């Protein structure tokens, strides 16, 4: 597709791919923190596999971005040689895992979002991007089948588990609004039929989440933007600590291949 678009369009598309890759790689790293820490073995393995799914899609986004940039950089360079201000992931992905209820409620919110978003993105005019979205969509449908039962179990379980879900909801609602924001360059990609108008899926996301939580007698507050800045490189204090772990080997042994 590179030969068919001008420099501005190429820059926008590359920025878009890296942003989606950042969302995935940061979220993958967060979920990987449950490895050996899950509530029991099967769930430990399941969360690790979900993390690997996000690593896989991050690689696809980064590889495509590196191909378009064509400046010698690789997917590893994009992932491991940038500072926190250069990362453009949405903030909800970088929040610490907290307790299991927090992790699973965030997972549920993200699963519903990605099922809607990737379905729309699979219709992109960019065939490579469409193929990535189609593959990732299958994974997100599986992820949603896992997270929904957990939310019901925790919300309808003990008083303690329900209170943990409610506390997680109160915190996460501050970050869900950013899922539906778009920068100018993303709007331009929407106009070209490449990206997805996030505002068009917001109402359906809210409808699905509200109806599902109501089954457990939980009222979902309409999505309101409380915290934002991730796409512009403005992050929480948590991202720098995450990157210090994720990038340690590459920065300690520059150029290593594995």
GUNUMAR-612118 format. One record per atom (N, C-alpha, C, O): x, z, y. Coordinates in steps of 0.2 Angstrom, whole numbers, plus 5000, padded with zeros to 4 digits. Atoms other than C-alpha are relative to their C-alpha. Layout:
N
XZY;...
END
This chain:
258
500450004994;500050005000;500450005006;500249995012;499649994995;501550035011;500049935005;500149945011;499950064996;501649845016;499449985004;499449945008;500650024997;499849845021;499850045006;499350035010;500249954994;499849985035;500650005005;501249995003;499550004995;500750005051;500450075000;500250114996;499649945000;501950145056;499650065001;499750114998;500449944998;500650265063;499650024994;499550074992;500449995006;499550245048;500450034994;500250074990;499549985005;501050265036;500250085001;500250124997;499849934999;501550425045;499450054999;499550104996;500649965001;499750495045;499950014992;499750074990;500150005007;499550455026;500650054997;500450094993;499549965003;501250535022;499950085002;500050124998;500249934998;500750695032;499550034996;499550084994;500649985004;499150695023;500250024993;500050074990;499849995007;499950685006;500450074999;500450114995;499649945000;501250825010;499650065001;499750114998;500549954999;499850935016;499650024994;499650084992;500449995007;498850915000;500550034995;500350074991;499549975004;500450944991;500250075001;500350114997;499849934998;500851105001;499450044997;499650104995;500649965002;499051164997;500150024992;500150084990;500049995008;499351144978;500750044998;500650084994;499449965002;501151204977;500050075002;500250124998;500149934998;500851364987;499550044996;499750094993;500549975004;499351404977;500250014993;500150064990;499850005007;500151364961;500550064999;500550104994;499549955000;501551484965;499750075000;499850124997;500349945000;500351624969;499750014994;499750074991;500349995006;499351604953;500550014995;500450054990;499449995005;501051604943;500250075000;500550094996;499849935000;501251784949;499650044995;499850104994;500449965005;499951834936;500349994993;500150034989;499650015007;501151774922;500250064998;500750095001;499849945003;501351924911;499750065003;499850125001;500349954997;500252024922;499250005000;498950045003;500750015001;498551964917;499750064996;500050104993;500449955003;497152084911;500150004992;500150064989;499950015007;497452024893;500349934999;500349895003;499650055002;498451894884;499749935002;500049895005;500350064999;497151754884;499949985008;500049925010;500150014993;496851774903;500649985003;500749955008;499350014998;498651784906;500249934999;500549895004;499850075001;498951614898;499649955004;499849905006;500450054996;497451534906;500250005007;500249945010;499850004993;497951584924;500749965001;500849925005;499450045000;499651514920;499949934999;500249895003;500250075001;498951354914;499749975006;499849915008;500350024994;497951344930;500549985005;500549945009;499550014996;499451364940;500449944999;500649905003;499650065002;500351224930;499649945002;499949895004;500450054998;498851114934;500249985008;500249935010;499950014993;499151144953;500749975001;500849935006;499350034999;501051114951;500049924998;500349895002;500050075001;500650944943;499749965005;500049915007;500350044994;499550884957;500450005006;500549955010;499650004994;500750944970;500649954999;500849925003;499450055002;502150844961;499749925002;500149885004;500350074999;500950684962;500049995007;500249935009;500050014993;500650704980;500750005003;500849955007;499450004998;502450744984;500449934998;500749905002;499750065002;503050594974;499849945004;500249905005;500250064996;501950474983;500250005007;500449955010;499749994993;502450545000;500749985000;500949945005;499350025000;504250524995;500149924999;500549895003;500050075000;503950344990;499849965006;500149915008;500250034994;503050305006;500650015005;500749965009;499549994995;504450385017;500649964998;500949935003;499550045002;505750295007;500750015004;501049975006;499449984996;507150395015;500550034996;501050074998;499649975004;508050455000;499850074998;500150104993;500349935002;507050624999;499649994993;499349944992;500450005006;506350674983;499450065000;499450095005;500549945000;504850794978;500350065001;500150115004;499649935000;506150934976;500250015008;500150075010;499849994993;506750904994;499450025004;499550075008;500649984996;504950915001;499850074998;499650115003;500349935002;504551074991;500550055002;500350115004;499649945000;506151174992;500550005006;500850055007;499650004995;507051125008;499750005007;500049975012;500349994993;505851155022;499850085001;499850124996;500249934998;505451315031;499350015001;498949975000;500749994999;503851405033;499649965005;499049955004;500350034994;503451325050;499949924998;499549895001;500150075002;503651155041;499549994995;499349934993;500650005005;502351195028;499449995003;499350035008;500650014996;500651135032;499450024995;498849994996;500649985004;499551215018;499550055004;499750085009;500549964997;497951295023;500150084998;500450094992;499849935001;498051485024;499850044994;500150084991;500349975006;496951535010;500450004994;500450044989;499650015006;498151464997;500650055000;500950074995;499449965000;499551585003;499950075000;500450114999;500249935000;498651745003;500350044993;500250004988;499749975006;499451874990;499450004995;498850004997;500550005006;498551884973;499550065001;499050064998;500449945000;497952064977;499850024993;500250024989;500249985006;496852124963;499749944996;499649894999;500350065004;496052024949;499449975003;499249915002;500750024997;494352024958;500249955005;499849905006;499850054995;495151944973;500349944998;500049885000;499750075003;496151814963;499449964998;499449904999;500550045003;494551764954;499549975005;499249925004;500450024995;493451754969;500349945004;499949905005;499750054997;494651654978;500049944996;499949884998;500050065004;494851544963;499349964999;499349904999;500750025000;492951524962;499949965007;499649905006;500150034993;492851474981;500449935000;500249885002;499650065000;494351344978;499749954995;499849894996;500350055005;493551274962;499449965003;499449905002;500650044997;491951234971;500249955005;500049895005;499850044995;492851164985;500349944997;500249884999;499650065003;494051054975;499549954996;499749894996;500450045003;492650994964;499649955004;499549895003;500350044995;491750924979;500549965004;500449905005;499550034996;493250874989;500449944996;500449884998;499750055005;494150784974;499549944998;499749884997;500550055002;492550694969;500049955006;499949895005;500050044994;492450624987;500749965001;500749905002;499350034999;494350584988;500149954994;500549904995;499950055006;494250484971;499749945002;499949894999;500250064998;493350354981;500449975006;500249935009;499650024995;494750334993;500249924999;500349904993;499850075001;495250154997;500849994998;501049944996;499350005003;497050204993;500050014993;499850074990;500149995008;497150174974;500450054997;500250084993;499549955003;498650284971;499750075002;499750124997;500349934999;497750434980;499450014996;499250064994;500650005004;496150394971;500150024993;499850064990;499849985006;497050404955;500250074999;500050114994;499849935000;497750574959;499450045000;499450094996;500649965000;496150644964;499550004994;499350054992;500450015006;495250574949;500350054994;499950084991;499649965005;496550664937;499950075002;499750114998;500149934998;496450824947;499350035000;499250094998;500749985000;494550824948;499850034993;499550084992;500249985006;494450844929;500350074999;499950114995;499849945000;495550994930;499650055004;499550115001;500449954996;494551074944;499350024996;499150074997;500649995004;492951054933;500150064995;499750104994;499949955005;493751154920;500250075003;499950125000;499849944997;494451284932;499350045002;499250105001;500649974997;492651314939;499650034994;499350084994;500349985006;491951334921;500350074998;500050114995;499649935001;493251484920;499850055005;499750115003;500149954995;492951564936;499350035001;499250085003;500749984999;491051564937;499850064995;499650114998;500249945004;490851684922;500450075002;500150125001;499749944997;492151804929;499750035006;499650095006;500449974994;491251824945;499450034998;499350095001;500649965003;489651864936;500250064997;499850124998;499849945004;490551984925;500250065005;500050115004;499749954995;491452074939;499450035005;499450095006;500549984995;489952074951;499450044997;499150085000;500549975003;488752134938;500250054995;499850084991;499749955004;489852254929;500050075002;499450095003;500049934998;490352424934;500050005008;500149955011;500149994992;490152494952;500749985003;500849965008;499350014997;492052484954;500149925000;500449905005;499950085000;492152294949;499649975005;499849925008;500450034995;490752254960;500250015007;500249975011;499749994994;491552344975;500649965001;500749945007;499450044999;493152254972;499849925002;500149895006;500350074999;492152084972;499850005008;499949955011;500250004993;491352134989;500550015005;500549985010;499449994995;492952184997;500449935000;500649915005;499650065000;493752024991;499649955004;499949915008;500450054996;492251924999;500150015007;500149965011;499949994993;492452015015;500649975003;500649955009;499450024997;494251965017;500049924999;500349895004;499950075001;494151785010;499549965005;499749915007;500550044996;492651735021;500449995007;500149945011;499750024994;493851745036;500549944999;500749915004;499650065001;494851605028;499749944998;500049884998;500350065003;493651485020;499849955006;499849895004;500250054995;493151405037;500549955001;500449895003;499550044999;494851325038;500049944995;500349894996;500150055005;494451225022;499749935003;499849885000;500450054997;493351115033;500249975007;499949935010;499750024994;494451085048;500449944999;500749934993;499650055001;495350925051;500449985007;500149995012;499650024995;496750875062;499949935002;499649894998;500150064997;496750715073;500249944995;499949894993;499750055005;497850615060;499550004994;499549954991;500450005006;496650665046;499349965001;499149934997;500650044997;495150605056;500149925000;499749894998;499850075000;496050435058;500049974993;499849924992;500050025007;496250425039;499350004997;499249954993;500750005002;494450465037;499749935002;499349904998;500250064997;494050315048;500249944997;499949894996;499750065003;495150205038;499750004992;499949964988;500250005006;494250255022;500550034995;500450024989;499549975004;495750345015;499950084998;499950104992;500149935001;495350535017;499350015000;498949975000;500749985001;493750635016;499850045006;500250085009;500349964995;492650705030;499850064997;499350074994;500149935003;492750885026;499450035002;499050074998;500649974997;491250925037;499449984995;498950014995;500650025004;490150825025;499950044994;499450034991;500049965006;490550935010;499950085002;499850114997;500049934998;490451105020;499350024998;499250084995;500649985002;488551115018;499850014993;499550064990;500149995007;488551085000;500450054997;500250094992;499649945002;489951204997;499750065001;499650114997;500449944998;488951335006;499450014996;499350074994;500650005004;487451294996;500150034993;499850074991;499849995007;488251304979;500350085000;500150114995;499749945001;489251464983;499450055002;499450104998;500549954999;487751554991;499550014994;499350064993;500549995005;486551514977;500350034994;500050074990;499649975005;487851564964;500150085001;499950124996;499949934999;488251734972;499350035000;499350094998;500749975000;486351764974;499850024994;499450074993;500149985007;486251774955;500250074999;500050104994;499749945001;487251924956;499850055006;500250105007;500249964995;486351994971;500550025006;500650075008;499550004995;487751954983;499849955006;499749905004;500250054995;487351885000;500649975003;501150005005;499450034997;488551755006;499849985007;499349955009;500150014993;488751745025;500249925001;500749904998;499950074998;488751565032;500749995002;501050045006;499350014999;490551495033;500150005008;499849965011;499850004993;491251545050;500850005000;501150034997;499350014999;493051495056;500250075003;500150085009;499849934998;493951665058;500849995001;501150015006;499250014999;495851615055;500149934998;499949904993;499850075001;496651445056;500750005002;501050045005;499350024998;498351365059;500449974995;501049954997;499550035006;499051315042;500249935001;500849925000;499950075000;498951135045;500549985006;500949935006;499550014995;500051155061;500650044999;501050055004;499449965001;501351265053;499950075002;500450115002;500049934998;500651435059;499750034994;499150024992;500249975006;500551545044;500050085001;500250115006;500049935000;500251725039;500750024998;501249984997;499449985002;501751835036;500250004993;500850014991;499950005007;501551815018;500449944997;500849944992;499750065002;502251635017;500750004999;501049984995;499249995000;504051675021;500250034994;500750014991;499849975006;504151795007;499949964994;500349964990;500150045006;503351674995;500649954999;500849944994;499550065000;504551535000;500750034998;501149994995;499449975002;506051654998;500150004993;500750004990;500049995007;505651674980;500049934997;500449914993;500150065002;505051494977;500649955001;500849914996;499550044998;506551414985;500750034998;501249995000;499349965001;507951534979;500549964997;501049954999;499550035004;508751434966;500349935003;500949925003;499850074996;508751264976;500550025006;501049985007;499649984994;509451354991;500750034998;501250035002;499449975002;510751454981;500549954997;501149964997;499650055003;511351304971;499749935002;499449904999;500250064997;511051154982;500149944996;500649934993;499950065004;510750994973;499950004993;500049954989;500149995007;510451064956;499449964998;498949955001;500650035004;509350964944;499850034994;500350064990;500249975007;508351034930;499349974998;499049994993;
END
